[in-house]
Amino acid sequence: MKRMRRMMTGLGLDLSLLLAGPLWMLATDEVEGGGHWRTADREPAGLAPTPAEAPRL
């Protein structure tokens, strides 16, 4: 019985920690919910090098 209680407590703690991040993002307006993916900006973000700058293997 103790083992089951400890397992359920651990599961509840894990679940609450997994949900804390997304809930915090929603509560602090870090998530932009006003747009739709079809109207997103299509400009490159500049994260990857251009083909001319990429190293050749």
C-alpha positions, -999 to 999 in steps of 0.1 A, spaced: 0 0 0 28 24 9 45 16 -24 14 24 -44 9 57 -26 45 66 -33 41 57 -69 9 78 -73 26 107 -55 55 105 -79 33 103 -109 13 133 -97 44 153 -91 58 143 -126 25 153 -142 24 186 -124 60 194 -134 53 185 -170 22 208 -171 38 237 -152 59 249 -182 31 252 -208 8 267 -182 34 293 -173 39 302 -210 2 307 -214 -2 327 -182 27 351 -191 15 356 -227 47 341 -241 25 322 -266 11 342 -294 -24 329 -300 -37 357 -323 -23 344 -356 -27 314 -378 1 293 -392 -11 301 -428 -5 338 -422 30 334 -407 60 353 -420 78 331 -446 111 350 -445 141 329 -435 152 332 -398 189 331 -407 196 301 -385 212 279 -412 241 290 -434 235 297 -470 246 271 -495 276 292 -504 287 295 -467 281 258 -459 312 236 -455 318 211 -482 323 175 -471 
